[in-house]
Amino acid sequence: MVVKSDRYPCSMSVPSSTAVLGDAPSERDAVLDAARRARVASTVLAPATRATKDAAIAAIADALDARAGEVVAANAGDVERAVAAGTAAGLVDRLTITRERLAAIAEALRDVAKLPDPVGEVIRGYTLPNGLDVRQIRVPLGVLGIIYEARPNVTVDAAGLGLKSGNAVLLRGSSSAYASNTALVAVMQDALQASGLPRDCIQLVPGTTHEAAKHLMTARGLVDVLIPRGGAGLIRSVVEESTVPVIETGVGNCHVYIDAAADIDKAVPLLVNAKTQRPSVCNAAETFLVHADIADEFLPRALAALKESGVTVHGDARMRRYAERSGIEFADVTDDDWAAEYYSLDIAAGVVESLDDAVRHIRRWSSGHTEAIVTENQSAARAFVAQVDAAAVMVNASTRFTDGGEFGFGAEIGISTQKLHARGPMGLTELTSTKYVVTGDGHIRT
């Protein structure tokens, strides 16, 4: 159904798909038609004022509270199907929406509304000797495609951040959360329409097959940027198969290096926090390395603390000796372990002879997400920061701090591990591009 807002009477008039009149549209036609509608909606949203966008976000939050029952009911069906399919308990938990979780999601939206609007910010401005005024300003990217796995909260988070930054959003969640995402998007679209913005600013991509996702990935010219959120397989698929520009978000093989000059009273709780505070997320530590000079003092305390938290250590030959004394669950480390993002209470571990050895190991196995050093030696800290290539480098701080909220951004759409166009936690600013506005007074170039 085509919906026209009284405020924007022409905003939703979109050419139909290429299907023959009278035929049911193909999945490809349906996806491209959604992208066309998003393109039109983006031209309405881009110049919207902060007040208009914030009011719409607040309306969505209120609607999620008011219609919590239908969202939770739809989610219950997804959860029931996931359990019947033998889905792992951790994944089922990430899929589940309770009334309490939905209330927290709505509150997070209200926090997004309070954030500064990046659109229109002047990055730099100056006047040339010939009198031309040059300004570089932030503008929305346009149409964002978000491809993600079974986390319905991402549906709302991505929609809110896209709306605040002036971008139309095409949401492609996993089939396991399809009923949940359908209910969430329906609530958000109704709130958008009531706020005077086009419903098509937020859309669920039609279809549940990989082919539907591929149609989105190849909608170059209609979709400006794709952002994948999920495991390594999903991200690799999007990066390799997409013709639309991709911002690659982070698989997190994160390391903690305990330097010879580490303060053990700091190092032990930091390592335990980095591994165990929430092991199923991308900024959890997956490997720790300890300098040989401090191993005898550090490892008995560290392994005892990890054992208390139920962690299994996958260690090298030198680590085995310490592990056997502590009684911690232990397995011999393999290359698969060094490369692993466990999502569990497992950690790879090794003893190194020097900071240089630690850096060489990290360079080989790092996913470029977050790396940490624990040391009281400032020269060692500076060398580590300079030599390690990652989106975030922590000095005497847990890897768990790599997060948009923890960095003070208020919210994030993901952690980018690439170097263009964004790197690290991506907040509202990273969902914008720039353009130059040049103002003259009849200037001509000679």
Buried (B, 14 or more C-beta within 10 A) or exposed (E): EEEEBEEBEEBBEBEEBEBEEEEEBBBBBBBBBBBBBBBBBBBBBBEBEBEBBBBBBBBBBBBBBEBBEEBBEBBBEBBEBBEEEEBEEEBBEBBBBEEEBBBEBBEBBBBBBEBEBBBEBEEEEEEEEEEBEBBBBBBBBBBBBBBBBBBBBBBBBBBBBBBBBBBBBBBBBBBBBBBBBBBBBBBBBBBBBBBBBBBBBBBBBBBBEEEBBBBBBBBEEBBBBBBBBBEEEBBEBBBEEBEBEBBBBBBBBBBBBBBBBBBBEBBBEBBBBBBBBEBBBBBBBBBBBBBEBBBEEBBEBBBBBBBEEEBBBBBBEBBBEBBEEBEBBBBEBEEEBBBBBBBBBBBBBBBBEBBEBBBEBBEEBBBBBBBBBBBEBEEBBEBBBEBBEBBBBBBBBBBBBBBBBBBEBBBBBBBBBBEEBBBBBBBBBBBBEBEEEEEEEEEEEE
